[in-house]
Amino acid sequence: MSKAFTYTLKRSCFDENYNPSENTRTTTNFANLARGEKRQENLRNTLVMINNRFNALARWDNPNADRYAVELEIISVEMNIGAEKAFPAIEILQTTIVDKKNNQRIPGIVGNNFSSYVRDYDFSVLLLEHNKDQQHFSIPEKFGELHGNIFRHFMNSSEYRENFSKAPVICLSVSSKDTYRRTGNEHPVLGIEYQPDGESLTEQYFAKMGLNVRYFMPENSVAPFAFFFTGDLLSDYTDLELIGTISTMETFQKIYRPEIYNANSAAGLCYRPDLNQQDHSLTKIVYDREERSRLAIEQGRFTETYFIKPYQHILEQWSDNYTL
């Protein structure tokens, strides 16, 4: 059955001239920036922020803080179910580090941002409907299993192996529902490690994708990030690869969650993120968070109509029997 599922990868350059494709989720970080009358200014300012942060972290042999630039490529993954029309399953980012001193292009980490229509369905449709009019919150049976199996199947596909040499790292915001405490461990690039008091729903969801998580606050950041990975995060990637992910995803989070990542004071020994705290600064980049939440529901419904319901029997049978 798994042989019936194949993947097609499409690449789009994320620069100041970027225009989202019709299949790109409109809530995706980079797609959301590329809309409206300030779209080109948004994109240009975002790229400047990424490059400045990269050079601030990669400061060795970099006296003028301008040695490196980061190029971003959007990887859109379509899932092919037999001869049927392909469905836009996953979108991730590929970083490339440009070393202007040595005239080198260095492949960076793939993953970084992570977007998925099926995740929209799970969180914005299935989970909400399951808990509608219920006194106590609960999680539906097999919640996230189909999504996790699709991701793991793609990770082990020939299409992934032919395009990427290392496993992905996905970098997300910490949860505003959890408390994080410093462990005493510190990494020269990733920074100070934190540990959550409990396991969030996001952690459980990504575990079904085969991903572990560790939380680090890099130098001069003000809050920890969640790094989801397989293997060994601290030894599988070079310093420049990790810096590429940090600089890219910290920039996005400063734009989308300024209350946490552009706060005017840094997380202490014990940290509880708060999206309502007012002591933060805004970037110059325009973003509509309320619209993004509304569109997530619309995209979840789209997934239900064009993917979940038409192929429900095939998908359930495949997922229930899926093994690596």
Backbone hydrogen bonds, N-H to C=O, Kabsch-Sander energy under -0.5 kcal/mol:
donor,donor_aa,acceptor,acceptor_aa,energy
4,A,1,M,-1.8
5,F,2,S,-1.6
6,T,4,A,-0.6
6,T,80,N,-1.6
8,T,78,E,-2.2
10,K,76,S,-2.3
12,S,74,I,-1.9
14,F,72,L,-2.7
15,D,13,C,-1.0
18,Y,15,D,-1.9
24,T,21,S,-1.3
28,T,25,R,-1.4
32,N,28,T,-2.8
33,L,29,N,-1.3
34,A,30,F,-1.0
35,R,32,N,-0.6
35,R,33,L,-0.6
39,R,36,G,-1.4
42,N,38,K,-3.0
43,L,39,R,-2.4
44,R,40,Q,-2.5
45,N,41,E,-2.5
46,T,42,N,-2.2
47,L,43,L,-2.1
48,V,44,R,-1.9
49,M,45,N,-2.2
50,I,46,T,-2.2
51,N,47,L,-2.4
52,N,48,V,-2.5
53,R,49,M,-2.2
54,F,50,I,-2.3
55,N,51,N,-2.3
56,A,52,N,-1.7
57,L,53,R,-1.6
58,A,54,F,-2.8
59,R,57,L,-1.2
62,N,59,R,-1.3
65,A,62,N,-1.7
69,A,98,V,-1.6
71,E,69,A,-0.5
71,E,96,T,-3.0
72,L,14,F,-0.6
73,E,94,Q,-2.2
74,I,12,S,-3.4
75,I,73,E,-0.5
75,I,92,I,-3.0
76,S,10,K,-3.0
76,S,74,I,-0.7
77,V,75,I,-0.6
77,V,90,I,-3.4
78,E,8,T,-2.8
78,E,76,S,-0.6
79,M,87,F,-3.3
80,N,6,T,-3.4
80,N,78,E,-0.6
81,I,79,M,-0.6
82,G,4,A,-2.5
82,G,80,N,-0.8
84,E,81,I,-2.0
87,F,79,M,-2.5
89,A,77,V,-1.6
89,A,87,F,-1.1
90,I,77,V,-1.8
91,E,115,S,-2.3
92,I,75,I,-2.1
93,L,111,G,-2.4
93,L,113,N,-0.7
94,Q,73,E,-2.7
95,T,109,I,-1.8
96,T,71,E,-2.3
97,I,106,I,-3.2
98,V,69,A,-3.3
98,V,96,T,-0.6
99,D,97,I,-0.7
99,D,104,Q,-2.6
100,K,67,R,-2.5
100,K,98,V,-0.9
103,N,99,D,-0.8
104,Q,99,D,-1.9
106,I,97,I,-3.3
106,I,104,Q,-0.5
108,G,95,T,-2.8
111,G,93,L,-2.1
112,N,110,V,-0.6
112,N,169,V,-4.0
113,N,111,G,-0.8
115,S,91,E,-2.4
117,Y,88,P,-0.5
117,Y,89,A,-0.6
120,D,116,S,-1.7
121,Y,117,Y,-2.1
122,D,118,V,-2.7
123,F,119,R,-2.6
124,S,120,D,-2.7
125,V,121,Y,-1.6
126,L,121,Y,-2.6
127,L,122,D,-2.4
129,E,125,V,-2.7
130,H,126,L,-2.2
131,N,127,L,-1.4
132,K,128,L,-0.5
132,K,129,E,-0.7
134,Q,131,N,-1.9
143,F,140,P,-1.6
145,E,142,K,-2.0
146,L,142,K,-0.5
148,G,144,G,-2.5
149,N,145,E,-2.5
150,I,146,L,-2.3
151,F,147,H,-2.3
152,R,148,G,-2.5
153,H,149,N,-2.5
154,F,150,I,-2.3
155,M,151,F,-2.5
156,N,152,R,-1.5
157,S,154,F,-1.6
161,R,157,S,-2.0
162,E,158,S,-2.2
163,N,159,E,-0.8
163,N,160,Y,-1.0
164,F,160,Y,-2.4
169,V,110,V,-1.7
170,I,228,F,-2.4
171,C,112,N,-2.1
172,L,170,I,-0.6
172,L,226,A,-2.6
174,V,224,P,-0.5
178,D,175,S,-1.2
180,Y,271,Y,-3.4
181,R,195,Q,-2.3
182,R,269,L,-2.4
183,T,193,E,-2.1
184,G,193,E,-0.5
187,H,191,G,-2.9
191,G,187,H,-1.5
192,I,217,M,-2.1
193,E,185,N,-2.6
194,Y,215,Y,-2.7
195,Q,181,R,-2.4
197,D,179,T,-2.2
200,S,198,G,-0.6
204,Q,200,S,-2.1
205,Y,201,L,-2.4
206,F,202,T,-2.7
207,A,203,E,-1.9
208,K,204,Q,-1.1
209,M,206,F,-0.9
210,G,207,A,-1.7
211,L,206,F,-1.9
212,N,229,F,-3.3
214,R,227,F,-1.7
215,Y,194,Y,-0.8
216,F,214,R,-0.5
216,F,225,F,-1.7
217,M,192,I,-2.7
221,S,218,P,-2.2
225,F,216,F,-2.8
226,A,172,L,-2.7
227,F,214,R,-2.9
227,F,225,F,-0.6
228,F,170,I,-3.3
228,F,226,A,-0.6
229,F,212,N,-2.1
233,L,231,G,-0.5
235,S,232,D,-0.8
236,D,232,D,-2.4
242,L,238,T,-2.3
243,I,239,D,-2.5
244,G,240,L,-2.1
245,T,241,E,-1.5
246,I,242,L,-2.6
247,S,243,I,-2.8
248,T,244,G,-1.6
249,M,245,T,-2.6
250,E,246,I,-2.6
251,T,247,S,-1.2
252,F,248,T,-1.8
253,Q,249,M,-2.3
254,K,250,E,-2.3
255,I,251,T,-1.4
256,Y,252,F,-2.6
257,R,253,Q,-2.9
260,I,257,R,-1.4
261,Y,257,R,-2.8
262,N,258,P,-1.6
263,A,260,I,-0.6
264,N,279,D,-2.3
267,A,222,V,-1.8
271,Y,180,Y,-3.6
277,Q,274,D,-1.0
280,H,278,Q,-2.2
281,S,262,N,-2.5
289,R,287,Y,-0.7
292,R,288,D,-1.5
293,S,289,R,-1.8
294,R,290,E,-1.9
295,L,291,E,-2.5
296,A,292,R,-1.5
297,I,293,S,-1.1
298,E,294,R,-1.6
299,Q,295,L,-2.7
300,G,296,A,-1.8
301,R,297,I,-2.2
302,F,298,E,-2.0
303,T,299,Q,-2.0
304,E,300,G,-2.1
305,T,301,R,-2.4
306,Y,302,F,-2.6
307,F,303,T,-1.9
308,I,303,T,-2.4
309,K,304,E,-2.3
311,Y,307,F,-1.4
312,Q,309,K,-0.9
315,L,311,Y,-3.1
316,E,312,Q,-2.7
317,Q,313,H,-2.2
318,W,314,I,-2.4
319,S,315,L,-2.9
320,D,316,E,-2.6
321,N,317,Q,-1.0
321,N,318,W,-0.5
322,Y,319,S,-1.1
